[in-house]
Amino acid sequence: MALSETNFVTLAEAALNRLTGMVEAMDEEDLLEIEQSSGMLTIDLPSGKQFVINRQIPTQQIWLSSPLSGGLRFDYDEDEKIWVLKDGRRLDTLLKADLEMLLDEEQE
């Protein structure tokens, strides 16, 4: 069942806030440029690689653009209360894995 626009925006903003906190906690070396505003989270690495996570109100999805995983579209699973791909991969888990891999490369 589709969410109301208000519910979708509330859930998407909460997810973006959690992801921002997760990324800030991962950034122990203070390498990342992190900006969140207007339904969008951007994460810039010193190498120029960039992650963009944003909410898409018309499709009720969160889209992730990752230098490693490419463009992905996540739907909200109301039963599990998480954002997932059709294959079951979670937004937070996938972002964390991609970011950890790139941060390791940046620090070598």
N, C-alpha and C positions, 0 to 999 in steps of 0.2 A: 504494500500500500504506500502511496506517495505521502510524503510529509507535507505539512503546510509550509509555505514559504518562511514564515516566522520560525517554526521548529527547525527547519533546515538551516537557516542562518545561525540560530542559536547553537545547534550541534556543530556546525562547521567552524564557527568562531571558537568554540570550546576546544575543538581538535587543533586548530591553529595555535591557540594559546599553549596547549600541552606540548605540541611539537616545538614551539619556540623555547619553552623551558627545557625540554630534552636536549635540544641543540646547544643551548647556552651551557648546560651542564657538561656536555661532551667537549666543549671548546676550552679545555684546560690551558692550552698555550695561547689563547686569545688570538687565534689566527683568522677567525671567521668574521665576516661583516654580515650581521643578521638584522633584517628589517621586516617588521610586520605592520601592515596598514591596509585598511579597506578590503578585507577578505583575502589578502595575499601575503605570503611569507617568502622572502627571498634570502638565500644564503649564498654569499660569495666567498670563494676560496682565494688565497693569494695567487694561485696559478691562473685565475681568471675564469675557472669553471664555476658554474652557477646552478643552484637548485631553485626552482620556483614551484611553490605549492599555492594553489588558489581555489576558491570555491566557485562553482558554476551553478548559479541559481536555476537557469532554465532546465538543466539536466539533473539537478540535485546531486551533483557529484563533487568530489574534491579531485582536482587534477594535479599530478606531480610531473614536473619536467626535471629529469635527473641526467647528469652527464654520463652515468653508467647504465641506468635502466631505460632511458629514453622517456617518452611520454606515456603516462599511465593514468587511467581514470578509475577512481575508487567510489564505490557505493556504500551507503550506510546500512549495516546489518542491524536491524532493530532488536533481534533476539540476542545477539552477542554484544551489542552496543559498541561496535567498532567499525572503522572504515576499511573495506576490503576490496580486492580485485575479484573478478569472477572465479579465479582459480584458488581463492582463499588466502592469498598473501595479504598481510596487514600493512596499512600505510606506515604506521610507526616503525614496525620491524624492518621494512624495506628501506625506509629513509635512513634509519640508524646504520644498517649494514653498508649501504652505499657511502654514507658520510664517513664511517670509520675507515673504509678502504681508501677513500681519497685523502683523508687526514693523515693516514699512515704514509701515503706517497709524498704528501707535502712535507713531512718531517724527516724524510730520508736524506 
